[in-house]
Amino acid sequence: MDNAAITLNEPLMPHEEAVSGRDPHGHVMLPQHRHHFETEEQQREAGSFGMWLFLLTEIMFFGGMFFAYLLYRNWYNPAFVVASNQLNVVLGAINTAVLITSGFFMALGVYAAEVRNRSMLVWMLILTSVFGCIFLGVKYFEYKEKYEKHHIPGVNFNISEFVNPPIDAKTHKPDQPAIAPDMAQKTQIFFFLYFGMTGMHALHMIIGLGLLVWLIWRANRGDFSFGYVAPIENFGLYWHFVDIVWLFLFPLLYLINRHPLK
Amino acid sequence: MANELAQHHNPHTDEHDPTNVTNPEHAQHHIVTPVQYCMVFGALLVGTAITVLAAEFDLGVFNPIVALAIACTKAVIVILFFMHVKYQSRLIKMTVGAGFFTFLILITMTLSDYISRAWGQW
């Protein structure tokens, strides 16, 4: 094994070429290997550790919103029940599957980087992005419907559908129980949390999609095809975390009280 | 000799590192296979279907509990396999566990404050 073997690999960045070579202990240094780490594996572990610490702050960030949801759902349960039934369960379920699919391709992307398959990595990252975009597209139509029905909290919020539920054409009965106007006002809290939580989730996805474009460009350049997996792996952690947030948002927002509709 | 032993126990790392450059120490590193990922993918889709189905039945107070239990199961599957925590070092496992544990403490303490604030005044 000599240094010639290293030069076969694409250097990470041209200006870091000088770093590669052998350290005083005779270890082979890769371009991505920082000098303050003993080994590649130690560097990788430190990177994962740092990424997880960041994700813990994200747990606290989303956790605060989940706690607000928990409290208000208990205080204003009738309002949360009728407001939740306004959400489209079919679209929500489809979006859950779309997001899981996106995460699946992300996981395969990490695998592709591990086995140093450049074209597979690029395609997996592209598929991850495509399914992420589909999710946001569906979300757009869901938001649009809320806008048209004046279900966005604020001065234009319309409680009429909760005070006087529309009569079902077949059964000639209201499709859900009417609630008093003061409780109906509390549906604004549900929609405030709905837009806040799904909006912050969507913002995380938009940031992730931006990072994906950058990673696809770098992966195509060959940056991650010679054993340098850390950026792909750590982005994967972020993407999967965003998936997990949605795994909780979907049942909590869309499925509060489906059975009375039967 | 030591290297040979390490290689013997760790075929994954060396298979894709023929020049022995990336990981001269042959430290443990696990690559989750696509077959495993497919199984996880299937499990998550099944979990989603069960969540939607379970919501259609009137289980009383158990509706949100069932929904949360399924969501937690799915989250654990994602964390263990998609996020590779099952194959990480103890440091990473402790970090992940500590994060969720701290979150539970925060929820419990805040909730006990809300529950007990007007204690005896109703």
Chai-1 contact restraints between the chains, C-beta under 6 A:
chainA,res_idxA,chainB,res_idxB,connection_type,confidence,min_distance_angstrom,max_distance_angstrom,comment,restraint_id
A,M1,B,N20,contact,1.0,0.0,6.0,A-B,restraint_1
A,A5,B,T19,contact,1.0,0.0,6.0,A-B,restraint_2
A,H27,B,P24,contact,1.0,0.0,6.0,A-B,restraint_3
A,V28,B,V21,contact,1.0,0.0,6.0,A-B,restraint_4
A,T39,B,E25,contact,1.0,0.0,6.0,A-B,restraint_5
A,E40,B,T22,contact,1.0,0.0,6.0,A-B,restraint_6
A,E40,B,N23,contact,1.0,0.0,6.0,A-B,restraint_7
A,E41,B,N23,contact,1.0,0.0,6.0,A-B,restraint_8
A,E41,B,A27,contact,1.0,0.0,6.0,A-B,restraint_9
A,S48,B,I92,contact,1.0,0.0,6.0,A-B,restraint_10
A,W52,B,T95,contact,1.0,0.0,6.0,A-B,restraint_11
A,L56,B,G99,contact,1.0,0.0,6.0,A-B,restraint_12
A,I59,B,G99,contact,1.0,0.0,6.0,A-B,restraint_13
A,I59,B,F103,contact,1.0,0.0,6.0,A-B,restraint_14
A,G63,B,F103,contact,1.0,0.0,6.0,A-B,restraint_15
A,F67,B,I107,contact,1.0,0.0,6.0,A-B,restraint_16
A,A93,B,V52,contact,1.0,0.0,6.0,A-B,restraint_17
A,T96,B,T48,contact,1.0,0.0,6.0,A-B,restraint_18
A,I100,B,L44,contact,1.0,0.0,6.0,A-B,restraint_19
A,G103,B,F82,contact,1.0,0.0,6.0,A-B,restraint_20
A,F104,B,F41,contact,1.0,0.0,6.0,A-B,restraint_21
A,A107,B,Y37,contact,1.0,0.0,6.0,A-B,restraint_22
A,A107,B,F82,contact,1.0,0.0,6.0,A-B,restraint_23
A,L108,B,Y37,contact,1.0,0.0,6.0,A-B,restraint_24
A,Y111,B,P34,contact,1.0,0.0,6.0,A-B,restraint_25
A,E114,B,I31,contact,1.0,0.0,6.0,A-B,restraint_26
A,V115,B,H16,contact,1.0,0.0,6.0,A-B,restraint_27
A,R116,B,H16,contact,1.0,0.0,6.0,A-B,restraint_28
A,G227,B,T22,contact,1.0,0.0,6.0,A-B,restraint_29
A,L237,B,M83,contact,1.0,0.0,6.0,A-B,restraint_30
A,H240,B,V78,contact,1.0,0.0,6.0,A-B,restraint_31
A,H240,B,F82,contact,1.0,0.0,6.0,A-B,restraint_32
A,H240,B,M83,contact,1.0,0.0,6.0,A-B,restraint_33
A,I244,B,A75,contact,1.0,0.0,6.0,A-B,restraint_34
A,I244,B,V78,contact,1.0,0.0,6.0,A-B,restraint_35
A,L247,B,A71,contact,1.0,0.0,6.0,A-B,restraint_36
A,L247,B,K74,contact,1.0,0.0,6.0,A-B,restraint_37
A,L247,B,A75,contact,1.0,0.0,6.0,A-B,restraint_38
A,F248,B,A71,contact,1.0,0.0,6.0,A-B,restraint_39
A,P251,B,T51,contact,1.0,0.0,6.0,A-B,restraint_40
A,P251,B,A67,contact,1.0,0.0,6.0,A-B,restraint_41
A,P251,B,A71,contact,1.0,0.0,6.0,A-B,restraint_42
A,L255,B,A55,contact,1.0,0.0,6.0,A-B,restraint_43
A,L255,B,A67,contact,1.0,0.0,6.0,A-B,restraint_44
A,R258,B,A55,contact,1.0,0.0,6.0,A-B,restraint_45
A,R258,B,E56,contact,1.0,0.0,6.0,A-B,restraint_46
A,H259,B,E56,contact,1.0,0.0,6.0,A-B,restraint_47
A,H259,B,D58,contact,1.0,0.0,6.0,A-B,restraint_48
